[in-house]
Amino acid sequence: MVQIVSMGAINYDINLFVERFPKIGEEVPMKRITRIPGGKGANVAVAAARVLDPGEVAFIGGLGDDQIAERQKEVLDSEGVNISGIITVKGAESGQAYIVIDSKGENVIHTLFGANHEISPEDIEEEGRLALIREAKVLAVVDPPLPVVEKVMELGKRHGAINIWDPGIHCVKGYDSLKDILKFVDILLMNAVEVENLTGVSEPEQVKKCLSPINKTLTVVKKMGAEGSQLIEPGDKKSILIRGIPLQKYGLKVLNTVGCGDAFHGVLAGSLAQGYSLIEALQRANLAGAFKATRSETRGSPTREELEGFFKKIINQK
């Protein structure tokens, strides 16, 4: 039975590892290069699937009619993700991302979205995809086109799912421009910059004041990287800081921060589907993001066993 539907970009990632980023016009040598499946929506699906059982996570997204698409499907299927909702866009290239990563684990990303941006609300209304959405407990949505986000969020609300949206770059449009989507959202995931881009403010009470006229039940989760995450709940509840994992304290090194937010999102969704409280789910999401940072691969999110083992290691060393 499908517990989670993840929706968003699916890309083929070309990771370029360098000692440092070049200045404008400068050439720097690469230490190594990797070519692996990625894309935020697919990464979230894999992160959720690794902490659930096979077939409990479905992915909906667009792929071209090319060899990359076939490889992407094989990889998702091998991770236990239900791929029946994937949309094949004829004549389009599958998405690709070129990611430069320095020795500190910081990154710069250049993306060809391709088929990711060619899907429509009508694609979501196909009976097989509607069945996945009706069955899901949680919808974890990232970066499909906005008309598609609105359709999926509306369907999720209609059928009683927990709607999670990470609006990313769309935050620059401002909350008033996104109000038709925000009214259907249960949990809004953003980093600190995105919170300010969306609302024009940063303090939790001000954020609530901006968003509550649109959606009085909207919960905001501010992703704060190594510092953890901040839970901003509606009404009179005070914001709560869920502290991050100081990796250096435990003798661990940051290798690559690409995909940490996706691991966070996927494990948050997976934990909510498993019945954890929101605070417990955020604690597990923090662990997953920290674990991912210690892995060089984009999809370095933990399995259920790795997540539990990582938790025990942290607890035992406190």
N, C-alpha and C positions, 0 to 999 in steps of 0.2 A: 504493500500500500504506500502510495506517495505521501510523504509528510511535508516536503518542502518543494516548491518550484522556484528555481533561480532563473533570473532573466537579465540579459545584458550582453556585452560584447564577448566574442570569442575570437581570439587572434593567435597568430603564430608569432612567437617572440624570438627576435634575434638579439641576444644579450652580448654587449661589447664591454669587456672588463678592461679598465685602464687604471693607471696609478692616480691620475688626476684629470679633471676636465680641461680641455684646451681653451685657450683664449681665442677671441675672434681672429680667424685667419691662421691660427697655429695648428700644426699637425702633431699628434702624440701617438706613440705606438700602442697597440693593443696587447695585453698580456694573454688573453684567450677569448674565444667566442663560443657561445652555445646557441643552439636552435631548439626551442622547446615550445609546446603548446601553452597559450596564456589567454589573456582577455579577462577583464574583471568579472563579467557574469559567469563565465566558465570556471574561473578560479574559485569563486564563491561556491559554485555547485560542487566542485571537488572537495573544498574544505569542509562543507557540510556532509558530503557523502562519506568522508573518512571517519566521522564520529557517529555515523548512523549505519544501518544495515543496507546491503545492496538493494537497489530499486526504490529506496525511500526518498531519494532526491531526483527530481527531473529538471532538465535544462531546456529552456526555450530561447532560441536565438537564430540569427541568420548566418548561413555559410554559402559560399559560391559553389558553382558546379566545377570544381577543380580538384587536383590531387591533395591539396592542403585540407580540404573539407573531409575527404575520406579518412585521412590520418587523424584529424581532430575527433571524428566520431569513434574511431577505434580506441583512442586514448580515454575518452569519457566513458565509454562502455566498460573498459578494463578497470576503471575506478568505481564501478557500480552505479553510475549515473544513468537514469532513464533518458534515452536520446530520441524518443518518439516525437517530441515536440519541436525538433530542429526544423527550420525553414530553409529550403534550398532556393536560392535566388539565381535564376538563370541569367547568364551573361555577366555576372558580377564576380569580382575577385573576393576570395575569403580575406578577412581582416588580417593585417600584419602590423607588428610593432617593433621598432628598433630602439633598444634601451641601452644607454651608456651608463655604466656603473663604476664609481671610483673606489679607491682602496678603503674608504670610510663606510662604504655601503650606500652612499647617496646616489641618486639616479636622475637622469634626464630621459624623457620618453618622446619619441616621434611615431605617430600612428597613422596608418592607412586603414580607415574603418571599413571600406568596401561594403560587403553584403550586410554588415551590422546595421547600416543606416538605410537599407533598402526594404526593411520589413514594415508592415502597416497594421493598423488596428484590425483590419479585415482578416489578416493572417491569424490573429489571436482568437478570432471567433470561429475558426475551424473546429469541428466537433471534438476531435482528439485532444486538442490543446485546451479547449473549454473543460473537458473531463478532468485533465490534470489539475487545473486551477480549482475546480469545484471540490476536488478531493483533498487538496493541500491544507495543512494547518498553518503554514507560514509561507508568505511570498517574499522572496529576497530579491529586490529589483535594484539594478545599478544604472546602466547607461544606454538603454534602447532609445529610439526617438521619442520625444515628449508625448505625441499623440498615442503612442503605444503604452507608455508609462501610465497615462490617464486611464486607458481602457483596462489595463491589467489591475490597477489599484481599485477601480470601480467594481470590477468583477470580484476581486478579493474581498472587498467590504460587503458585497452582496451575499457572498457565500461563507462569511464568518472567519476568514483567515486573518492572521496577524500580518499586516502590511508593513514591511520594512523597505525604506527607500534611501539609497545613497545618491543624492543628486549631483555630486561632484561639480563639474564645470558649469552646470545649469544654475548654480547659486548666484552667479553674477547677474542673472536676469532679475533678481529681487523677489521677495516673497509675494508681492502683489501680482506679478506676472505668472507665478506658479500656483496661485490659490486654488484653481480648479483641480489640481492634483493633490495639493496639501490637505484638502478637506477629506480625502480618503486614506491618508497615511496614519499609521499608528505609531511607528518609530522612525524618526528622521536621523540618519547617520551623517555627520559632517565633521571635518577637522576645524580647528580654530579659525583659519582664514576663511573657510567656506561659511561658517556661522556669521562672520562679519559681512561677507559678501551678500549673503541672503537677507540679513536683517538690518545691517548697518550698525549693530551694537554687539557687545561681547559679554556683558554681565548677564547671568542667568535670568534675573527678574525682568530685565529689559527684553531679553529674547522671548520670554513667555508673553510679555505685554504685546510684542509685535505679532506673534503667531496665534495667540488664543482667540482673537476675533474671527480667524479663518477656521480654526479647529480647536475647540476647547479641550479635547482629550489627547492632543498631540504630545508625544514624548520626544524630547531631543536628546541624542547621545552625541556628545562632543568627543571625537577621537583625539587623543593628545600624545600619540606616539609612546615613547619610553615612559612618559609620566602616567600613562594609563588612560582612563576615560572619565568623563563627567556626565552624570545622569541628571537631566533637567526635566522634571515631571510637571504636569499641569497642576493648576490650583495652588493651594497653600503649601505644598510640599517643598522643603528646602532641597537645593541641589546636593548631590552626593558625589564625592570623588572616589572612584575605584582605582586604587593605586596600581601603577605598572610594575614591571619586574626589572630591577636593576641588574642587568645581565653580568656586568663586570664584577659585581659583588659575589656572584656565584661562579666566577672563573670562566664565564662564557663570552664569546666575541661576536659582535655584529658583523655578518658577512654580506648581507644584501637585504635592504629594506623594501625592495619591490615585492608586492604581494602581501605585505603585513596587514594592510587594511582589508584585503580580501579574505585572509585567514580569520581575522577578527569578525567580519560580517558573516562568513559561513558558519563559524562555530557559535556565534550569537544565535543565528537562526536555528541551527541544529539543537542547541541547548534548550531554546524555547519550545521547540517541537517535542523534546524529550520530557517537558514538564518542569524544568528548572524555573525558579523565580527570575525576574528580570535582573536583579542584582547578582544572583548566582551565575546567570548566563553571561553577564558582562565580565565577571571575574574569570570565567572560563575563556571568554573571548580575548581578554588581556593576555592570558597564558598562551593562547594560540598565536597571537600576533608576535609575542616575544620569542616563542619557539621558532616561528618562521624566520625571524631576523637572524637566527644562528645558522640558517641554511642558505646556500648560494642559489638554489633553484627557485624560480618564481612560485611554483606550486610546492613550496616546502612546508605546507601546513601539516599539523600532526594527525596521526591516526588516533582513534579512541585510546588505544593502549599507550601511545606515546604521550598523549595529553595527560593521562592519569599518572604516568611515570614522571613526567616533568613536574607536575604538581607535588608529588611526594618528595622529589629532590629539593624543590624550593622550601617546602615545609620542614624537611629534616635539617636544612642548613641555616634555618633562622635562629 
